[in-house]
Amino acid sequence: MRHGKRRTKFSRRKSFRVATLKCLATSVIRHEIIKTTRVKAKEAKRVIERLIEIAKTDSVTARRKAFSVLGDRTLVSKLFKEVAPLFGNRKGGYTRIIPFNFRKGDGADMVFLELTEKKPEEKPKHPKKTKAPEKAIKPKPQKPAQAKVAPEIKPEVKEEKAVEDVKKVKARDEIKKVEKQKGFLKKMGGFFRRKTNM
């Protein structure tokens, strides 16, 4: 009889189901936060919390139990050295599920599964810039101010400016003539309009 054996099958066989949960658990330990569906997150949460509980007591048997689930020695060492010490004072509640959105294809509930305690990010230390000793600045001797004289315009330049002004006036007159000729079609009284027999 199935007394209290709670298990979500994910519509897959046991070996695939175990592989899915193992993959989710390793991803959470490696990246500290992942995005997945709500159903998978609930099942993965049970696995991860059990692993962290095991990792609180650092022993050979505990490491073997963790390795049987994770299957990666570097992840096991990270679990025991970095992740488990963060939850030393906690008695449960090592992960949280944050609702996110719906998946476009099938409308599945997407959530974030993350560890409640995270390792503080270390900011890269920049070397302090040492200031160069300031040199005494000597004031420069100022020259006496001279009155500025306006440059004289040569007679050739004056003639060129006068010629340019005449050209501008002629151009304006031509523009006005063209504007007057625009009403030519209106005077024709619709001569160019298309005639239809209706």
Residue pairs with C-beta under 8 A, 6 or more apart in sequence:
8 39
8 42
8 43
9 17
10 16
10 17
10 20
10 39
10 40
10 43
12 20
20 40
21 43
21 44
21 47
22 47
22 69
22 70
22 71
24 34
24 36
24 40
24 41
24 43
24 44
24 47
24 48
24 113
25 44
25 47
25 48
25 51
25 69
25 70
26 70
26 71
26 72
26 75
27 34
28 34
28 44
28 48
28 95
28 113
28 114
28 115
29 48
29 51
29 70
29 75
29 78
29 79
29 83
30 75
30 78
32 114
32 115
32 118
32 119
33 112
33 113
33 114
33 115
34 112
34 113
34 114
35 100
35 110
35 111
35 112
35 113
36 44
36 110
36 111
36 113
37 103
37 108
37 109
37 110
37 111
38 97
38 99
38 108
38 109
38 110
38 111
39 109
41 97
41 111
41 113
42 97
44 113
45 95
45 97
45 113
47 69
48 94
48 95
49 92
49 94
49 95
51 66
51 69
51 70
51 79
52 79
52 83
52 84
52 87
52 94
53 94
54 62
54 65
54 66
55 62
55 66
55 79
55 80
55 83
55 84
56 84
56 87
56 88
58 80
58 84
62 80
63 76
63 80
66 76
66 79
66 80
67 73
67 76
70 76
70 79
82 119
83 115
86 115
86 117
86 118
86 119
87 94
87 117
90 116
90 117
93 116
94 115
94 116
94 117
95 113
95 114
95 115
95 116
96 113
96 114
96 116
97 111
97 112
97 113
98 111
98 112
98 114
99 109
99 111
100 110
100 111
100 112
101 110
102 108
102 109
102 110
103 110
185 192
